[in-house]
Amino acid sequence: MERIILHCDLNNFFASVECRDHPELKERPVAVCGSVEDRHGIVLAKNECAKRFGIKTAETVWQAKRKCPDLFIVPPHFNRYYYFSNFIKQIYLCYTNQVESFGIDECWLDVTGSTRLFGSGMDIAEEIRARTKAEAGLTVSIGVSFNKVFAKLGSDLKKPDAVTEISRENFKEKIWPLPVDAMLGVGKITSKRLNGLGVRTIGDLAALDLKQAVSIFGKAGEDMWRNANGLNQSEVLAADADPPPKSIGNSVTCVHDLFDMEEVWPVLLHLSEKISCRMRDAGVIALGLQLSVKDNRLHVTQHQMHFPTPTRLTMDLAYAAKDLFRKNYPWKAPVRALGLSGFALVPDSEMQQTSLFENILEKERNERLEKQLDALRDKFGKASITRAALMQPMPLPSENDGKK
């Protein structure tokens, strides 16, 4: 049986949620920005009205304001975005349990086994589109196809609030003329290399000799060639296939009491490294961080914060923990124990969606570096490489792993 795959992409998601929550903004050009006060803050999302002024995602606030002086800037409210993301996912789950997230605002659905109950793939897509608008006050573009790659391309073809079918009969007409970097898995660097080979469209890639693609790009070359020719067979994972943990935490009771920030900081850094590594192992990132402090009277206090964008980078966690401690701990007694926990965890596939708008190159560089550190420690032992700040004598139990 031919598979029926839907790709659902919520339109201008962050900005649309803001306009939904504040109807007075609907007819105004609106941009969601990571740092509203900072002229160098980045545009995270924009509504359709702002798009007409040429506002682009990831440009700075001052650049956007130069294009549109009346642009209304709002800060991100990630709790609301995750609420609506989960709310709409429940709509998808009414039609199939095979719902795979791809970022906070995109999902694939395999509705192959649902047609007897709900009609054709196009019928299901139209019903989801209507329900999303009626029940959530948001719009969605949906691609319907026989594989995940073409379904995603379909959802990109018509925006906003549309359904597009990519079939075996029409994909050469609709998909092959598109630029090669429109296809999933073809980034800027790969696109430039393909352009150098004369491959500028998806059709050009489909016509490329398979052996040549493999000789230049390896296994990735075969995958790209297969995707371009409509041969992708990757499955849509079930929504409950591997639910992420609700939180990941580490704590430690120090071998002696801590009397100042100079002593507290390396412990917070040590704990941040631990939970950062565990989040990478679990394939998740955290929207929030909780700090637990136990003083030498055994009195425990806990404090939480939410990140502007989800993260698991060690220094993001450490600086946030340091800020929480400084703002909340009154130093009425020395510190006996500390704990950190990342919560509101989401799959790391959403990192691209949410960190895209800060400094993506720096984020990616730091993420690669931390994965390399993990690999070195796995191979040569945990003590084989250490941050300079942790080289000093530490008030930690010997061989402490800090896990709860």
N, C-alpha and C positions, 0 to 999 in steps of 0.2 A: 504493500500500500504506500502511495506517495505521502511523504510527511507534509504536515501543514504547520508552519512555524510563523509566529507573530513576533514582531519586535515593536514594543511600545516605548515611545520617547515623549515624555512630558515637555510641553513647549515652554521655553524661557522659564524654566521651573522656579528658580529662586525669585525672580522678578514677578512671576505670575502669582506666587503665594503672597508676596507683599501687596500686590494690587487686589488680590482677593480679600485679604485682611483689612485693607484700607481702600474701599471703593472709590474714594475721592481722587485716587492716583491713576485710575484706569485710563483716563484720556490725557495724561501728562507723560512726558518722557521720563522714565524711571531707570535708575541703575543701582544695583546692589554692589556695594564696595566694601572691601576688607577693612579699610581704615578711612572713615568718613572725614576725620579732621586733617589727615595727611594728604597734601596735594599729590604725593607720589603713591598713594594707595592705589590698588588695582581694581578695575571693574570685574566683578565676579559674574554678573549677569545683567541683562537689560531687557526691557519689554519691547513690543513691536513698535511702539511709538518712537522709542529711542533709536531703534534700528534704522528708522527712516532718516535720521540725522547722521548715519554712518558710524554710530557708536559701536565699538568692537570689544568683545571680551578680552581681558588681559591687558588692555591699554590703561595708562595711568589716569587718575581723576582729572588732572590738569589738561591732558590731551582731550578727554571726553568733554570737559567744560568748554574747551576752545571751539569744539564742533557745535556744542549746544549749550549756550550760557544758562538756559532755563532748566537744564537737566536736574531732576530731583534725586538727590543721593540718599540712600537708606543703608543702614548697617545690616549685616546678615543675621538672621534668626534661625540658626541651624536646628534648634528643637522643633520649630514649626515645620521646617523642610522634611525632617525625618518623620514627623507625625503624618504628614500628607503622603510621603513616600510609602509608609506602612499601610496607611488607610487605603490607598489605591491598589496596593498589592493584594489586599483582601478582596477587592473586586476581581482582580485577575484570577485569584484562587477559586472563585465561583465556577470557573470554566475548566480548570485543570490544576493538578498539583505540581505539574512540571513548569515552574516559574523560576527563572534564573535571573538574578539581579546583575546588571552591568552598570555600576555607578548608582547614585542615589535616585536618578530620574529615568533610568532605562531598565527594561526587562525583556527577556525572551520568554515566550510561551509556546509549548508544544501542545496543540489542540487536535492532533491527529485522531485521538480516541474520543473526542467530544462532539463530533459532527452529528451523530444520531440524536443527541439531546438538544444541541443548540444551532444546528444548521452548518453551512459552509464556513470556511475560514473567513471569508469576507463578511458573512452574516455576524460571526462572533466579533470580528474587529469593529464593525459598525456599532454593535451593541455596547461594547466596551467604551468606545468613543463617546456615545451618548450618555452612558452611566457616569463616566468620569466628569463630564460637564455638569450633569444634573446633581450628582451626589457630592462632588468635591469642589465644584466651581472652577475647574481647571480644564485645559484642553490637552489633547494628546494626538500625536501623529503615529500611525501604525503601518508597518510594512508587513505584507502577507506573502510568504514564499515557501519554497520547498527546502530551504536550508537557512541557517542562522545568518550567514554573511549577506546573502541577498535580501533577507528580511530587514536587516539593519539598513542596507542601502535604500530599500523601499521607504522606510520611515523618514529617511533624509530627503527624499525627492520632493515631497509636498509638505509644506509647513505654513501656518499652523493648522491644527484641527482637521486632519485628513487621513484617508486610508488609501494605500497604494498596493496593488498586487503585482508581484514579479513572478511570472510563471515560466515554465520551460519554453513556452511558445514566444514570449516577448522579452526575455532577459537580454538577448543579444541587441535588441533595439533600444532597450531602456538603460541597461547597465554598461555595456561595452563602450559607449561614447564618453562615459564619465572619466574625469582625471584619475590617474592611477592611485593618487594619495587619498582618494575618497573611500578606498576599500579598507576594511578592517585589517590591521596588521602591517600596513604600509605607512611608515612614519616619514618624517622629513628627510632624514639621511638616506633611507632606502629609496625614497622617491627620487632624490637627486641622482643616485647611482643608476636607477632605472632610466631616468631621462637621458643620462649619458649613453645609454645603450639604444636610444631611440624609442624607448617605451614610455609613452606619455598618457595613454588611456588604458582602461581596464581591458579593452579589446586587444590593444597591443601586447599586453602582458599575457593574455590568453593565447595569442598567436606565437609567443616566444617559444623557442625550442626548449622542451623540458630539461634535456641534458645540460643545456647552456645555463638555464636558471639554477639548476642544482650545483653546477661547477662554480658559479659565482656566489651564490647565497647559501649553499648547503641545504639542509632540511627546510629552512625557512623559504628557500626558493621554490621547492616542491609544493609547500603549503600555499604560497601565494599563487602559483600557477593553477593549482587545483581549485582554489577559491574563485579565481577569475573565470574558470571554465564551468562553474556551477557544480563542482564535485565535492564540496565540503560536506562531511558527514558527522560533524561534532554534535553531540547530544545536548539537549536542554536539561540541565540538572533539576531534580526535584527540589522544591522550596525547603523541604525538611531533610535534605540529603546530609548535611553536616552543619547543624546550627552552631553559630559561634558562641563561645562562653559569654556570660553576662558581664564578667569583669575578670581582670588579671591583676593580681597583687603580690607584693613582697613586703615582708616586715623583718625587722631585726631588733633584738635587745642588745644594747651596747655593753661592752665589758666594763665600762666606767661611765659615769654620768657626764653629760655634755653641758658646758656652761656658756657657750657663746656660738654665734653664727659661724665662726671660723671652724669650729668642731662639727657643727651640724651639716655644713655644706658637703663635705666629701661623702658623708653617709647618704645624703639625698642623691648625690650623683651615682653612688654605688647602687642604690635601689632603682634608680631610673634606668641604668644599664640592664639590670636584671629583668625588669618588666618590659623594656624595649625588646630585648632578645626573645622573651616568651611570646610577645605579641607577633613578632615575625614568624616564630615557629607555628603559631596558631593561624596566621594569615589574616590578622585583624588590625584595625587602628582604633584609637580611642577618641571619643568626642569629649570626654570629661576626665578629670583627675581628682582623686580623693587623697588627702593627707591625714594620717592618724599620728597623734603625738601622745606619748605616755610620759608623765613626769615621774620624779623619784618618790612621789607620794602615791603613785599608781593611779593617778587621775588621768583619764583619757579624754582627749578632745579630737573631733574630726571636722575637716573643712573641705569644701568642694569648689571646683571651678569648671567652666566649660571653655574649650579651645575655640578660637575663631574658625579654625578648620581642623578636622580630625587629624591626628598625628600619632606616631609611635617613635619618633626620633628621640634619642637619648637626651640631647640638650634641650629640646622643646619641653620634655617632661621635667628635667632637672630645674630649669629656670622657672617653670610654672610652680613646682613644689617649693622652691626657694621663696618665690613671691607670696605663696599661700602662708608659709611659715612666718615670714617677716610681718605680714599684715595681721596675723591672728594670734600668734603666740606671745603672751604678755611677760614671759620670763619670771613668773612668780616662784618657780622652782626649776632646778636643772632637769634636763631631758634624759629619760632612761631608755626609751624605745621609740622607733619611728617606723611608719608603714606608708607605702604608696600603692595606689590601686587605680588602674585605668578602667573606666566604666563607659557605658553607652557605646559598646564595641560594634563596629560594622566591618564587613569584609574589606580587605585591602584593595579590592578592585575599585572601591570608591575613592581611593586616594587621588587618582588622576582627576576625578571630577572636582574634588574640593581643594586640592592644592594647586591646581592648574593656574590659579589666579594670583598666587603670591609670587614666589620666585621658583618656577618649576625646575629650572636647571639646577639651582642650589639644592632643592629638595631631593631631586633624583640623585645628585652627586652624593649627598649625605646618606641617602638610603643605600646606595651601592657600597659606600665605605663601611657602613655598619654590617652589611651582609658579608663583606670580605673579612671583617673582624670576627664575625661568628664562625666563618669557615676556618680561619687560623686557629681559633680557640678549640674548635672541634678536633682539629688535626693534631695540635701541639700542646693542648692543655689550657685551662682557663687563665693560668697565670702567664701564658706565653707572650701576651701583649696587653699593656695596661695604659690607661690615660695618665698623663703626667700628674694631674691633680690627685690621683689615687696612689701615687708612689709613696706618699708619706705613711708613717705608722697609723693604722686605722683602728678605731675602737670597736672592732667587730670580733665575734667569736671565731676561732680558727675553723677553717673549712666551712664557714657559714654559707649556705646557699640562699638564705633569705626567703625561701618559699613558704607561703602559708600552707 
